[in-house]
Amino acid sequence: MKTVPGFTLRPLGKEFIITAENIRQINFNRMISLNESAAYLWKEVDGKEFTVESLADLLLERYEVDRETALRDSEAIAAKWKEAGIATD
């Protein structure tokens, strides 16, 4: 899996948003909002190949969670990123 080039993470108050750098990438019907954990993951993998397992490893390094929870959360965020069009297989 890899993030799609042309999207940038930006802070917005206590949350983060993903913005498109190119007008062709903009979907005006949705805004991509990330919480602190998802933003951390995005920063770590942006522009790199990654897997659900590598996302889980990053969560385990930073947060006190068990592997099962980290994998479940990583699967969910990867699916959301693919659905939003900001990550691909």
N, CA, C and O atoms as CSV, one atom per row, in Angstrom:
chain,resi,resn,atom,element,x,y,z
A,1,MET,N,N,0.852,-1.168,0.000
A,1,MET,CA,C,0.000,0.000,0.000
A,1,MET,C,C,0.900,1.234,0.000
A,1,MET,O,O,2.035,1.192,0.475
A,2,LYS,N,N,0.371,2.332,-0.542
A,2,LYS,CA,C,1.141,3.573,-0.580
A,2,LYS,C,C,0.174,4.757,-0.588
A,2,LYS,O,O,-0.930,4.659,-1.124
A,3,THR,N,N,0.592,5.871,0.007
A,3,THR,CA,C,-0.217,7.082,-0.062
A,3,THR,C,C,-0.186,7.609,-1.490
A,3,THR,O,O,0.796,7.419,-2.207
A,4,VAL,N,N,-1.257,8.266,-1.896
A,4,VAL,CA,C,-1.338,8.823,-3.240
A,4,VAL,C,C,-0.612,10.168,-3.246
A,4,VAL,O,O,-0.891,11.020,-2.402
A,5,PRO,N,N,0.307,10.370,-4.176
A,5,PRO,CA,C,1.014,11.660,-4.241
A,5,PRO,C,C,0.033,12.807,-4.483
A,5,PRO,O,O,-1.007,12.629,-5.116
A,6,GLY,N,N,0.380,13.976,-3.972
A,6,GLY,CA,C,-0.428,15.161,-4.218
A,6,GLY,C,C,-1.360,15.540,-3.086
A,6,GLY,O,O,-2.161,16.465,-3.226
A,7,PHE,N,N,-1.269,14.837,-1.962
A,7,PHE,CA,C,-2.079,15.183,-0.801
A,7,PHE,C,C,-1.157,15.594,0.339
A,7,PHE,O,O,-0.093,15.005,0.530
A,8,THR,N,N,-1.569,16.605,1.092
A,8,THR,CA,C,-0.755,17.156,2.168
A,8,THR,C,C,-1.541,17.162,3.473
A,8,THR,O,O,-2.723,17.505,3.495
A,9,LEU,N,N,-0.876,16.780,4.555
A,9,LEU,CA,C,-1.471,16.814,5.889
A,9,LEU,C,C,-1.296,18.215,6.462
A,9,LEU,O,O,-0.194,18.766,6.465
A,10,ARG,N,N,-2.396,18.783,6.946
A,10,ARG,CA,C,-2.350,20.124,7.536
A,10,ARG,C,C,-3.086,20.140,8.871
A,10,ARG,O,O,-4.140,19.517,9.005
A,11,PRO,N,N,-2.539,20.850,9.863
A,11,PRO,CA,C,-3.250,20.969,11.142
A,11,PRO,C,C,-4.460,21.889,11.007
A,11,PRO,O,O,-4.428,22.869,10.263
A,12,LEU,N,N,-5.513,21.567,11.726
A,12,LEU,CA,C,-6.712,22.396,11.769
A,12,LEU,C,C,-7.243,22.316,13.194
A,12,LEU,O,O,-8.021,21.422,13.528
A,13,GLY,N,N,-6.817,23.257,14.028
A,13,GLY,CA,C,-7.170,23.191,15.447
A,13,GLY,C,C,-6.502,21.985,16.077
A,13,GLY,O,O,-5.289,21.811,15.962
A,14,LYS,N,N,-7.299,21.139,16.752
A,14,LYS,CA,C,-6.766,19.933,17.381
A,14,LYS,C,C,-6.825,18.731,16.448
A,14,LYS,O,O,-6.361,17.647,16.804
A,15,GLU,N,N,-7.378,18.908,15.286
A,15,GLU,CA,C,-7.494,17.846,14.296
A,15,GLU,C,C,-6.524,18.122,13.145
A,15,GLU,O,O,-5.786,19.108,13.165
A,16,PHE,N,N,-6.535,17.264,12.172
A,16,PHE,CA,C,-5.727,17.415,10.973
A,16,PHE,C,C,-6.611,17.131,9.770
A,16,PHE,O,O,-7.568,16.363,9.868
A,17,ILE,N,N,-6.297,17.745,8.641
A,17,ILE,CA,C,-7.011,17.465,7.408
A,17,ILE,C,C,-6.006,17.140,6.313
A,17,ILE,O,O,-4.851,17.564,6.358
A,18,ILE,N,N,-6.465,16.392,5.343
A,18,ILE,CA,C,-5.677,16.101,4.162
A,18,ILE,C,C,-6.209,17.001,3.062
A,18,ILE,O,O,-7.405,16.994,2.771
A,19,THR,N,N,-5.322,17.775,2.449
A,19,THR,CA,C,-5.724,18.660,1.360
A,19,THR,C,C,-5.043,18.220,0.069
A,19,THR,O,O,-3.945,17.664,0.084
A,20,ALA,N,N,-5.712,18.479,-1.036
A,20,ALA,CA,C,-5.178,18.136,-2.354
A,20,ALA,C,C,-4.349,19.302,-2.870
A,20,ALA,O,O,-4.708,20.465,-2.688
A,21,GLU,N,N,-3.246,18.977,-3.510
A,21,GLU,CA,C,-2.388,20.006,-4.092
A,21,GLU,C,C,-2.796,20.327,-5.524
A,21,GLU,O,O,-2.331,21.315,-6.094
A,22,ASN,N,N,-3.661,19.500,-6.111
A,22,ASN,CA,C,-4.033,19.639,-7.510
A,22,ASN,C,C,-5.551,19.649,-7.614
A,22,ASN,O,O,-6.212,18.851,-6.949
A,23,ILE,N,N,-6.114,20.519,-8.416
A,23,ILE,CA,C,-7.559,20.660,-8.539
A,23,ILE,C,C,-8.223,19.355,-8.984
A,23,ILE,O,O,-9.369,19.105,-8.612
A,24,ARG,N,N,-7.538,18.515,-9.772
A,24,ARG,CA,C,-8.120,17.248,-10.227
A,24,ARG,C,C,-8.319,16.269,-9.082
A,24,ARG,O,O,-9.117,15.340,-9.207
A,25,GLN,N,N,-7.620,16.448,-7.972
A,25,GLN,CA,C,-7.727,15.533,-6.845
A,25,GLN,C,C,-8.800,15.937,-5.852
A,25,GLN,O,O,-9.096,15.178,-4.929
A,26,ILE,N,N,-9.379,17.087,-6.013
A,26,ILE,CA,C,-10.318,17.607,-5.022
A,26,ILE,C,C,-11.699,17.024,-5.233
A,26,ILE,O,O,-12.237,17.046,-6.340
A,27,ASN,N,N,-12.263,16.506,-4.161
A,27,ASN,CA,C,-13.659,16.076,-4.132
A,27,ASN,C,C,-14.349,17.019,-3.162
A,27,ASN,O,O,-14.172,16.905,-1.949
A,28,PHE,N,N,-15.129,17.945,-3.687
A,28,PHE,CA,C,-15.739,18.966,-2.854
A,28,PHE,C,C,-16.878,18.426,-1.987
A,28,PHE,O,O,-17.426,19.166,-1.171
A,29,ASN,N,N,-17.241,17.159,-2.147
A,29,ASN,CA,C,-18.308,16.561,-1.354
A,29,ASN,C,C,-17.812,15.980,-0.036
A,29,ASN,O,O,-18.621,15.549,0.787
A,30,ARG,N,N,-16.502,15.960,0.180
A,30,ARG,CA,C,-15.988,15.384,1.426
A,30,ARG,C,C,-14.682,16.054,1.833
A,30,ARG,O,O,-13.870,16.441,0.993
A,31,MET,N,N,-14.504,16.180,3.133
A,31,MET,CA,C,-13.238,16.652,3.674
A,31,MET,C,C,-12.634,15.473,4.427
A,31,MET,O,O,-13.339,14.758,5.139
A,32,ILE,N,N,-11.353,15.275,4.270
A,32,ILE,CA,C,-10.677,14.166,4.923
A,32,ILE,C,C,-10.068,14.681,6.215
A,32,ILE,O,O,-9.102,15.443,6.205
A,33,SER,N,N,-10.647,14.252,7.322
A,33,SER,CA,C,-10.220,14.693,8.641
A,33,SER,C,C,-9.540,13.531,9.355
A,33,SER,O,O,-10.023,12.399,9.309
A,34,LEU,N,N,-8.418,13.812,10.015
A,34,LEU,CA,C,-7.678,12.795,10.747
A,34,LEU,C,C,-7.500,13.210,12.200
A,34,LEU,O,O,-7.275,14.384,12.495
A,35,ASN,N,N,-7.603,12.243,13.105
A,35,ASN,CA,C,-7.284,12.538,14.493
A,35,ASN,C,C,-5.768,12.463,14.673
A,35,ASN,O,O,-5.045,12.203,13.711
A,36,GLU,N,N,-5.293,12.682,15.867
A,36,GLU,CA,C,-3.853,12.730,16.121
A,36,GLU,C,C,-3.150,11.421,15.768
A,36,GLU,O,O,-2.061,11.438,15.196
A,37,SER,N,N,-3.761,10.300,16.102
A,37,SER,CA,C,-3.148,8.999,15.811
A,37,SER,C,C,-3.052,8.748,14.310
A,37,SER,O,O,-2.011,8.310,13.819
A,38,ALA,N,N,-4.126,9.021,13.581
A,38,ALA,CA,C,-4.123,8.825,12.132
A,38,ALA,C,C,-3.138,9.781,11.463
A,38,ALA,O,O,-2.471,9.410,10.497
A,39,ALA,N,N,-3.045,11.001,11.969
A,39,ALA,CA,C,-2.091,11.972,11.423
A,39,ALA,C,C,-0.658,11.497,11.664
A,39,ALA,O,O,0.199,11.642,10.792
A,40,TYR,N,N,-0.401,10.938,12.830
A,40,TYR,CA,C,0.927,10.378,13.126
A,40,TYR,C,C,1.267,9.286,12.108
A,40,TYR,O,O,2.368,9.265,11.558
A,41,LEU,N,N,0.324,8.388,11.863
A,41,LEU,CA,C,0.559,7.323,10.901
A,41,LEU,C,C,0.823,7.888,9.510
A,41,LEU,O,O,1.742,7.453,8.816
A,42,TRP,N,N,0.004,8.868,9.108
A,42,TRP,CA,C,0.176,9.478,7.779
A,42,TRP,C,C,1.581,10.072,7.632
A,42,TRP,O,O,2.256,9.852,6.627
A,43,LYS,N,N,2.007,10.821,8.642
A,43,LYS,CA,C,3.336,11.436,8.590
A,43,LYS,C,C,4.428,10.379,8.442
A,43,LYS,O,O,5.405,10.588,7.723
A,44,GLU,N,N,4.263,9.261,9.113
A,44,GLU,CA,C,5.282,8.212,9.102
A,44,GLU,C,C,5.335,7.449,7.780
A,44,GLU,O,O,6.401,6.971,7.394
A,45,VAL,N,N,4.208,7.326,7.079
A,45,VAL,CA,C,4.190,6.491,5.866
A,45,VAL,C,C,4.023,7.279,4.577
A,45,VAL,O,O,4.112,6.691,3.499
A,46,ASP,N,N,3.788,8.561,4.641
A,46,ASP,CA,C,3.555,9.349,3.431
A,46,ASP,C,C,4.725,9.201,2.466
A,46,ASP,O,O,5.875,9.477,2.809
A,47,GLY,N,N,4.408,8.758,1.252
A,47,GLY,CA,C,5.428,8.591,0.223
A,47,GLY,C,C,6.202,7.289,0.301
A,47,GLY,O,O,7.131,7.076,-0.478
A,48,LYS,N,N,5.831,6.403,1.238
A,48,LYS,CA,C,6.533,5.130,1.415
A,48,LYS,C,C,5.547,3.977,1.242
A,48,LYS,O,O,4.338,4.149,1.398
A,49,GLU,N,N,6.076,2.812,0.922
A,49,GLU,CA,C,5.269,1.593,0.921
A,49,GLU,C,C,4.983,1.221,2.381
A,49,GLU,O,O,5.841,1.373,3.250
A,50,PHE,N,N,3.759,0.730,2.636
A,50,PHE,CA,C,3.420,0.296,3.985
A,50,PHE,C,C,2.366,-0.801,3.924
A,50,PHE,O,O,1.722,-1.012,2.897
A,51,THR,N,N,2.208,-1.483,5.033
A,51,THR,CA,C,1.196,-2.528,5.176
A,51,THR,C,C,0.378,-2.237,6.430
A,51,THR,O,O,0.726,-1.368,7.230
A,52,VAL,N,N,-0.700,-2.972,6.584
A,52,VAL,CA,C,-1.484,-2.856,7.811
A,52,VAL,C,C,-0.603,-3.222,9.007
A,52,VAL,O,O,-0.690,-2.605,10.069
A,53,GLU,N,N,0.244,-4.230,8.818
A,53,GLU,CA,C,1.130,-4.661,9.904
A,53,GLU,C,C,2.139,-3.574,10.274
A,53,GLU,O,O,2.431,-3.373,11.453
A,54,SER,N,N,2.673,-2.873,9.270
A,54,SER,CA,C,3.638,-1.812,9.589
A,54,SER,C,C,2.945,-0.631,10.272
A,54,SER,O,O,3.542,0.029,11.122
A,55,LEU,N,N,1.687,-0.361,9.903
A,55,LEU,CA,C,0.928,0.669,10.624
A,55,LEU,C,C,0.742,0.249,12.078
A,55,LEU,O,O,0.901,1.058,12.991
A,56,ALA,N,N,0.404,-1.018,12.284
A,56,ALA,CA,C,0.213,-1.524,13.643
A,56,ALA,C,C,1.510,-1.406,14.444
A,56,ALA,O,O,1.485,-1.033,15.616
A,57,ASP,N,N,2.633,-1.721,13.817
A,57,ASP,CA,C,3.928,-1.598,14.500
A,57,ASP,C,C,4.174,-0.151,14.952
A,57,ASP,O,O,4.675,0.090,16.050
A,58,LEU,N,N,3.814,0.802,14.092
A,58,LEU,CA,C,3.977,2.213,14.465
A,58,LEU,C,C,3.102,2.573,15.656
A,58,LEU,O,O,3.535,3.298,16.552
A,59,LEU,N,N,1.870,2.068,15.669
A,59,LEU,CA,C,0.990,2.330,16.808
A,59,LEU,C,C,1.551,1.723,18.088
A,59,LEU,O,O,1.484,2.334,19.154
A,60,LEU,N,N,2.099,0.525,17.978
A,60,LEU,CA,C,2.669,-0.143,19.154
A,60,LEU,C,C,3.882,0.608,19.698
A,60,LEU,O,O,4.106,0.632,20.908
A,61,GLU,N,N,4.660,1.219,18.815
A,61,GLU,CA,C,5.830,1.987,19.246
A,61,GLU,C,C,5.432,3.243,20.009
A,61,GLU,O,O,6.135,3.670,20.925
A,62,ARG,N,N,4.297,3.836,19.627
A,62,ARG,CA,C,3.938,5.143,20.180
A,62,ARG,C,C,2.900,5.077,21.296
A,62,ARG,O,O,2.906,5.913,22.200
A,63,TYR,N,N,2.016,4.095,21.238
A,63,TYR,CA,C,0.898,4.034,22.187
A,63,TYR,C,C,0.929,2.723,22.968
A,63,TYR,O,O,1.482,1.720,22.515
A,64,GLU,N,N,0.331,2.758,24.134
A,64,GLU,CA,C,0.247,1.560,24.967
A,64,GLU,C,C,-1.033,0.813,24.627
A,64,GLU,O,O,-2.048,0.928,25.314
A,65,VAL,N,N,-0.955,0.042,23.543
A,65,VAL,CA,C,-2.071,-0.790,23.106
A,65,VAL,C,C,-1.548,-2.186,22.813
A,65,VAL,O,O,-0.352,-2.376,22.591
A,66,ASP,N,N,-2.450,-3.166,22.815
A,66,ASP,CA,C,-2.029,-4.518,22.471
A,66,ASP,C,C,-2.028,-4.679,20.950
A,66,ASP,O,O,-2.628,-3.879,20.233
A,67,ARG,N,N,-1.354,-5.712,20.473
A,67,ARG,CA,C,-1.200,-5.917,19.032
A,67,ARG,C,C,-2.548,-6.092,18.334
A,67,ARG,O,O,-2.742,-5.581,17.231
A,68,GLU,N,N,-3.468,-6.798,18.956
A,68,GLU,CA,C,-4.788,-7.018,18.355
A,68,GLU,C,C,-5.512,-5.687,18.106
A,68,GLU,O,O,-6.091,-5.480,17.039
A,69,THR,N,N,-5.475,-4.808,19.077
A,69,THR,CA,C,-6.101,-3.486,18.929
A,69,THR,C,C,-5.392,-2.671,17.854
A,69,THR,O,O,-6.043,-2.024,17.034
A,70,ALA,N,N,-4.061,-2.701,17.855
A,70,ALA,CA,C,-3.290,-1.951,16.869
A,70,ALA,C,C,-3.596,-2.449,15.453
A,70,ALA,O,O,-3.738,-1.643,14.533
A,71,LEU,N,N,-3.700,-3.763,15.274
A,71,LEU,CA,C,-4.022,-4.312,13.956
A,71,LEU,C,C,-5.433,-3.936,13.525
A,71,LEU,O,O,-5.653,-3.562,12.373
A,72,ARG,N,N,-6.374,-4.031,14.429
A,72,ARG,CA,C,-7.763,-3.672,14.115
A,72,ARG,C,C,-7.863,-2.203,13.712
A,72,ARG,O,O,-8.516,-1.868,12.724
A,73,ASP,N,N,-7.215,-1.333,14.478
A,73,ASP,CA,C,-7.240,0.097,14.167
A,73,ASP,C,C,-6.517,0.394,12.846
A,73,ASP,O,O,-6.957,1.244,12.073
A,74,SER,N,N,-5.419,-0.302,12.597
A,74,SER,CA,C,-4.657,-0.112,11.358
A,74,SER,C,C,-5.460,-0.558,10.143
A,74,SER,O,O,-5.439,0.108,9.107
A,75,GLU,N,N,-6.162,-1.670,10.259
A,75,GLU,CA,C,-7.024,-2.139,9.164
A,75,GLU,C,C,-8.106,-1.116,8.865
A,75,GLU,O,O,-8.415,-0.850,7.703
A,76,ALA,N,N,-8.677,-0.546,9.908
A,76,ALA,CA,C,-9.751,0.437,9.739
A,76,ALA,C,C,-9.234,1.704,9.060
A,76,ALA,O,O,-9.873,2.214,8.140
A,77,ILE,N,N,-8.095,2.213,9.498
A,77,ILE,CA,C,-7.594,3.458,8.907
A,77,ILE,C,C,-7.136,3.217,7.474
A,77,ILE,O,O,-7.352,4.075,6.618
A,78,ALA,N,N,-6.516,2.087,7.190
A,78,ALA,CA,C,-6.094,1.788,5.818
A,78,ALA,C,C,-7.309,1.706,4.899
A,78,ALA,O,O,-7.271,2.211,3.777
A,79,ALA,N,N,-8.368,1.085,5.356
A,79,ALA,CA,C,-9.598,0.981,4.554
A,79,ALA,C,C,-10.200,2.358,4.303
A,79,ALA,O,O,-10.660,2.641,3.197
A,80,LYS,N,N,-10.199,3.210,5.314
A,80,LYS,CA,C,-10.739,4.569,5.155
A,80,LYS,C,C,-9.893,5.382,4.185
A,80,LYS,O,O,-10.432,6.128,3.366
A,81,TRP,N,N,-8.569,5.244,4.270
A,81,TRP,CA,C,-7.694,5.972,3.359
A,81,TRP,C,C,-7.917,5.522,1.918
A,81,TRP,O,O,-7.944,6.348,1.006
A,82,LYS,N,N,-8.078,4.203,1.708
A,82,LYS,CA,C,-8.332,3.702,0.350
A,82,LYS,C,C,-9.690,4.174,-0.153
A,82,LYS,O,O,-9.823,4.577,-1.309
A,83,GLU,N,N,-10.687,4.124,0.705
A,83,GLU,CA,C,-12.024,4.578,0.318
A,83,GLU,C,C,-12.022,6.065,-0.055
A,83,GLU,O,O,-12.721,6.484,-0.978
A,84,ALA,N,N,-11.235,6.849,0.669
A,84,ALA,CA,C,-11.152,8.296,0.404
A,84,ALA,C,C,-10.271,8.604,-0.812
A,84,ALA,O,O,-10.260,9.737,-1.292
A,85,GLY,N,N,-9.543,7.618,-1.307
A,85,GLY,CA,C,-8.704,7.839,-2.476
A,85,GLY,C,C,-7.357,8.461,-2.174
A,85,GLY,O,O,-6.708,9.005,-3.068
A,86,ILE,N,N,-6.925,8.386,-0.908
A,86,ILE,CA,C,-5.628,8.973,-0.554
A,86,ILE,C,C,-4.551,7.918,-0.352
A,86,ILE,O,O,-3.396,8.249,-0.085
A,87,ALA,N,N,-4.933,6.623,-0.481
A,87,ALA,CA,C,-3.977,5.513,-0.434
A,87,ALA,C,C,-4.439,4.438,-1.415
A,87,ALA,O,O,-5.634,4.289,-1.671
A,88,THR,N,N,-3.492,3.701,-1.954
A,88,THR,CA,C,-3.793,2.629,-2.899
A,88,THR,C,C,-3.014,1.384,-2.529
A,88,THR,O,O,-2.039,1.440,-1.779
A,89,ASP,N,N,-3.464,0.248,-3.070
A,89,ASP,CA,C,-2.749,-1.025,-2.844
A,89,ASP,C,C,-1.470,-1.099,-3.596
A,89,ASP,O,O,-0.760,-2.101,-3.509
